[in-house]
Amino acid sequence: MRYRIGTEPDPGGLPLDQGMFTFAALLSLAIGAGFVLAGLRSRHYWMSLWGSGLVLSSAAYLLFTLLGP
């Protein structure tokens, strides 16, 4: 796509802020806990392993954000 000289393209959407990333981390924490429970209950251990990795990474991000600078 070509633009005229001297014009700026419109921004692509809402600007990202820390609240959106925190919400995504909390949502992935809840989804990961659900994966762990569903994986253990249905004996699909790969799902439990995947969910525990998601929980650990989300919790690590939230702790880093909470305790960081």
C-alpha positions as CSV (number, residue, x, y, z in Angstrom):
1,M,0.0,0.0,0.0
2,R,1.3,3.4,-0.9
3,Y,0.9,6.6,1.1
4,R,1.1,10.2,0.0
5,I,4.2,12.0,0.9
6,G,3.9,13.8,4.3
7,T,1.0,11.8,5.6
8,E,1.2,9.3,8.5
9,P,-0.8,6.1,8.5
10,D,-3.5,5.7,11.1
11,P,-2.5,3.8,14.2
12,G,-3.6,0.1,14.2
13,G,-5.8,0.1,17.3
14,L,-5.8,0.6,21.0
15,P,-2.4,1.2,22.6
16,L,-1.1,-1.7,24.8
17,D,-0.7,-1.0,28.5
18,Q,0.3,-3.0,31.6
19,G,-3.3,-3.7,32.5
20,M,-3.9,-5.7,29.3
21,F,-0.8,-7.9,29.9
22,T,-1.8,-8.4,33.5
23,F,-5.3,-9.5,32.4
24,A,-3.8,-11.9,29.9
25,A,-1.5,-13.4,32.6
26,L,-4.4,-13.9,35.0
27,L,-6.5,-15.4,32.2
28,S,-3.7,-17.8,31.3
29,L,-3.3,-18.7,35.0
30,A,-7.0,-19.7,35.2
31,I,-6.8,-21.6,31.9
32,G,-3.7,-23.4,32.9
33,A,-5.3,-24.4,36.2
34,G,-8.2,-25.8,34.3
35,F,-5.9,-27.7,32.0
36,V,-4.2,-29.3,35.0
37,L,-7.5,-30.3,36.6
38,A,-8.9,-31.6,33.3
39,G,-5.7,-33.5,32.4
40,L,-5.5,-35.2,35.8
41,R,-9.2,-36.1,35.8
42,S,-9.2,-37.5,32.3
43,R,-5.7,-39.1,32.6
44,H,-4.3,-37.1,29.7
45,Y,-1.0,-36.2,31.4
46,W,0.3,-34.1,28.5
47,M,-2.6,-31.7,29.1
48,S,-1.7,-31.6,32.8
49,L,2.0,-30.9,31.9
50,W,1.0,-28.2,29.5
51,G,-1.3,-26.6,32.0
52,S,1.3,-26.7,34.8
53,G,3.8,-25.0,32.5
54,L,1.3,-22.3,31.7
55,V,0.5,-21.8,35.4
56,L,4.2,-21.5,36.3
57,S,5.0,-19.1,33.5
58,S,2.0,-16.9,34.3
59,A,2.7,-16.9,38.0
60,A,6.4,-16.0,37.3
61,Y,5.3,-13.1,35.1
62,L,2.9,-11.8,37.7
63,L,5.5,-12.1,40.5
64,F,8.1,-10.3,38.3
65,T,5.6,-7.6,37.6
66,L,4.5,-7.3,41.2
67,L,8.1,-7.3,42.7
68,G,9.8,-5.6,39.7
69,P,10.9,-2.0,39.5
